[in-house]
């Protein structure tokens, strides 16, 4: 479980996160949703330690992550996988090299073992025969899947996904969502997904946290979100014709 | 302006401290150093050779033009060409050229990695991105640049000999006698010390600008320009400091 307690973060005079307390449960897809600029990406970057928080604390199970030094954080970071919005694959490496990179850095596996692991991770994301291609040679959806394969290469306990289906067509977005959900259940990971895609919310939202103007505004799941009477949440959820029709049904 | 300058100096020193932290896995870093020797050094071989030959040729012709008097022996042209090449032209001018070629490459490579979140990805994996990205480049440059500078010296002196012989300004025997006359090994040490310091400045300053890039493609271009301009300025300033320390 990951727990953020009273987390605040400012950039200059601009308060982006205002005392957010939220728990992300193990074995579930925990979604952070909110409008653009609401602070959800900043919250995720605070959770993984890319931004230092001003107040509060972040805990991974019983370990206080936010008070650790860079070297202490390394231990937790090896238990953590992250899927970035653009994939963040290393341009200078092939697909296979991207996946085996963390293994080369932190394990003593032989080249054969690492290759086997890379092929296993690629099969988990339904990709094959792409090992020798470079990121520039594959499509956006494939990049996301390779990034997921890289994120799970080290058998992470915690998986973070920053807008995993942004820029993808609805079908590919759905494939990515289901993939993340299946992997979460299969490996019993604590998965935190940052999204503003309502389709993802309804498909895989085991636990949903709505961030509004830097505050935690509402919590629930995919079954309760459509029934909420919270006006700010409803403004976000029913912003499109599709979701409005869904509610009418 | 002064506070901005001090801010950058402070952040640069902190970055350098991070760069020299113990690497996660030394075998990976050793491989990276070899890759960077090829990227930063061997790929610069052609431009270094081209510039050096022509630089030496021009130097020789200028020396001959300025020493057009029977009071100065002809071998002085070879001697003056060698001294100019060894003391200043090869270590400084070639380093300035490398600041443009290698510096812009480093800033834009690391800057692009920053804006595409590849540096964040390294950090999330528990890898110190400064050590992983900048340390191998520094080691590789500090190793290969002195070799490039030595090569440049040889080619520039050869270029001078070629120009002097082909134009008939200085006979081959006089030029060869001149380049051997009053030779001090310390001059070579001086040039190599400068090239090592300049290599460190080029990579660390360009790496600094790339590492702290914010924004998108426009900012990567700006970081690349800053990397070249600031490493060029640093070379000029340190050239004076080192010359005062080592020769005066």
Interface residues (C-beta under 8 A of the other chain):
Chain A: X45 X48 X49 X50 X70 X73 X74 X75 X77 X78 X80 X81 X82 X84 X85 X86 X88 X89 X90 X91 X101 X102 X104 X105 X106 X160
Chain B: X24 X25 X28 X112 X113 X116 X117 X118 X120 X121 X123 X124 X125 X126 X127 X128
